[in-house]
Amino acid sequence: MIIYNVTTNIHESVHDQWMIWMQHKHIPEILATGKFSSARMVRVLIEEEMGGVTYSVQYITDSKETLERYYQEDAPTFREEGVKLFGDKMLAFRTELELISDH
């Protein structure tokens, strides 16, 4: 199992708009690609010096190959939409994780 983790710091001035977009449009649309089985959104509990609020969204997929297909077929459109809507009020970075074991 592969976890595609997107960590985002969002400026307070657009926080509420971003949260609605994430929960009601962005995450559901990413899940609708069929490339992820689930997603979990969590708040990062560390205050950043730059301000804003930081969240992590973890999308679960079956393989690195499926994630690569997402990058090629879907990711550019989703990333462009976020930049168009929130510009420099949103800073995101992505991490790929491989599940080793559950306990």
Secondary structure, 3 states (H helix, E strand, C coil): CEEEEEEEEECHHHHHHHHHHHHHHHHHHHHHCCCCCEEEEEECCCCCCCCCEEEEEEEEECCHHHHHHHHHHCHHHHHHHHHHHHHHHEEEEEEEEECCCCC
